[in-house]
Amino acid sequence: MDAHTSKTASNDPTNAYVKPRRLVRLGQALMAVAALVAAVHLAQHLASSPSGVTDLVAGYPAAGVVFIVGAVLAGRAEPRSR
């Protein structure tokens, strides 16, 4: 057994740092996607009036939900040391 395999996942400082940072980056990516969805929807409104289903499913409400989920992930606090 080498030193790396004897460590448990909860005691590994690299693991304790990487996993929360991935979640934060995922949240930031979701926020960017939400901004893109809102921009595309705005462009649709400027070009023509989208249908009611498109307005509800792929419009501002969908962008808002994705943005909120991304903000929650991106705003996570750093893990506490044990």
VMD Tcl script that draws the C-alpha trace (Angstrom):
set ca {
  {0.00 0.00 0.00}
  {1.35 3.39 -0.89}
  {0.70 6.58 1.05}
  {-1.91 7.83 -1.42}
  {-4.20 4.79 -1.23}
  {-4.08 4.69 2.56}
  {-5.76 8.11 2.79}
  {-9.51 8.13 2.96}
  {-11.48 10.43 0.68}
  {-12.66 12.55 3.59}
  {-9.11 13.22 4.82}
  {-7.63 14.06 1.43}
  {-7.13 17.87 1.30}
  {-7.07 17.89 -2.50}
  {-10.44 16.14 -2.68}
  {-11.86 18.51 -0.08}
  {-10.86 21.46 -2.27}
  {-11.56 20.16 -5.78}
  {-15.14 18.94 -5.36}
  {-16.57 22.25 -4.03}
  {-14.63 24.22 -6.66}
  {-16.14 22.05 -9.41}
  {-19.61 22.79 -8.07}
  {-18.85 26.53 -8.04}
  {-17.58 26.40 -11.64}
  {-20.66 24.41 -12.66}
  {-22.84 27.10 -11.08}
  {-20.99 29.82 -12.95}
  {-21.40 27.92 -16.22}
  {-25.14 27.54 -15.57}
  {-25.41 31.27 -14.95}
  {-23.69 31.94 -18.29}
  {-26.06 29.52 -20.05}
  {-29.03 31.29 -18.46}
  {-27.78 34.65 -19.74}
  {-27.43 33.13 -23.22}
  {-30.98 31.72 -23.08}
  {-32.33 35.12 -22.05}
  {-30.40 36.86 -24.86}
  {-31.69 34.41 -27.47}
  {-35.21 34.87 -26.17}
  {-34.86 38.65 -26.35}
  {-33.65 38.31 -29.95}
  {-36.71 36.17 -30.74}
  {-38.97 38.88 -29.34}
  {-37.23 41.54 -31.42}
  {-37.50 39.48 -34.63}
  {-41.05 38.20 -34.15}
  {-43.41 37.10 -31.42}
  {-42.60 33.54 -30.27}
  {-45.43 31.11 -29.60}
  {-46.91 30.77 -26.13}
  {-45.26 27.41 -25.46}
  {-41.85 28.71 -26.52}
  {-42.38 31.76 -24.37}
  {-43.00 29.61 -21.28}
  {-40.56 26.75 -21.86}
  {-37.54 28.40 -23.46}
  {-38.04 31.97 -22.41}
  {-37.32 34.14 -19.42}
  {-38.81 31.73 -16.85}
  {-36.46 28.93 -17.94}
  {-33.50 31.33 -17.93}
  {-34.48 32.52 -14.46}
  {-34.69 29.01 -13.03}
  {-31.34 27.99 -14.53}
  {-29.78 31.22 -13.27}
  {-31.07 30.68 -9.72}
  {-29.79 27.09 -9.64}
  {-26.43 28.30 -10.93}
  {-26.30 31.10 -8.36}
  {-26.99 28.68 -5.53}
  {-24.18 26.40 -6.71}
  {-21.78 29.28 -7.35}
  {-22.49 30.86 -3.98}
  {-21.66 27.82 -1.91}
  {-19.46 28.50 1.09}
  {-16.03 26.99 1.32}
  {-16.00 23.69 3.21}
  {-14.98 23.91 6.83}
  {-11.89 22.08 7.98}
  {-12.57 19.28 10.41}
}
mol new
graphics top color blue
foreach p $ca { graphics top sphere $p radius 0.5 }
foreach p [lrange $ca 0 end-1] q [lrange $ca 1 end] { graphics top cylinder $p $q radius 0.2 }
display resetview
